[in-house]
Each structure stands twice: as C-alpha cells, then as structure tokens.
Amino acid sequence: MSKCLWGVLLIAVIAGSVHAQQISREETEVRTAIGRWANAVKDRDQKALDALFADDLFITDYNGGTRGKKEELEVLKPSDTVKTISVTNENIVVRIYDKSKTAIVTAVVKMVFEIAGKQTHMAMRYTSVWEKRKGNWQIVVLQTARVAQPKT
C-alpha cells in the first residue's frame, strides 16, 4: 500500500516538474507584459501604454473599425466621464515563436466601467501579436471580438 502511495506521489512530482518546465522565460515575460497592459488600461496610464504599444500598432476592433497607436492612446486617455473599475484577463494562451521573438496571445478580457455613475460590464475575446523589440515585449497587432452571450 505504501509503495503504491509513493509511486503516485512520484508521478505527481514528475508531472508537476514537467509542466513547470513548459513555461519558458519568454512566456513568463509576455504574461507579465499582459498584466502591465491590463493595469495600464485600468489606470489609463499613457506612459505605460505608450511603452507597451509598438509604434506600428494595428488594431481591428469588435465593430470592424481599425486604428493605430495614436488613436488607441486617445481612446484610453484619462477621462472625467468614464472610470475603469477593473480589467481582468482570463483563459490566456501564449504561443512563443523563438526564432522571430514573436508571441501570439489569445484571451478573454473582462472590464467594468463606471459611466455617469452607472457600472457597465464588457467582455471581449482577443488575439494579439507581441514582438520583443529592444528587450521589451510590445503589442504589434490586436483584434477584438465581443464574447457571445450564453443562449438561454
């Protein structure tokens, strides 16, 4: 009985260490950058957003419109009428392409805003392309889509 228990524990430890090895330094860096991006959006931190957005940023929004870095910074500038309460990323999947220092990220972002004293919730699925430039991960391409509402 005790040999069986030790065998199960050994398998669990090996499986856990293999899983831990699968997350590369680059993936950890990208996940950290995603967290900085969420905080910068919440705080409407223009300096942080400017550093996270590549100069050649290209965005396709959930309505099919497109914009670049300048327009995105304008959308996210501090506002007296809109307060961002929270920005949370879920279901994050990061794919690293080592030879090109590129990462593809898919996730769902859930945001809560306060507009004229009323809270508004929004959820979007996104795909983003990140590239490591001058030692920093930056968003090069971003496409968002509204999350489908559950069928009732």
C-alpha angles and dihedrals in degrees: 000000000000091000089055092051092049090049091053091047091049091051090049092051093048092047091049093050092048090052091049090052091055093069106082128206088252092054090050089051092050092048089051090050090051089055091049089049092053091049092046091051091048093048093036086230103179095188093053092044091049089055093047096048117075114230088243093049113157120195130187108192130209091267093054094256121135133215142163137227096286093052093045091052088051091052090050100043118123113281135197091208103042123052120185108220099181144353116195127177118208136179091023115186118184123193115189122204101197100190093057098033087236131138131193114207128191122185147134117251119201118197135184120202133183113218119178090342094308124109118233124191124208132179125190134177112220143187117202133183115214126191128192107234124175089347096308131100112236134181110247101169131018129181123181134191130182114256111249114251115241114262112246 
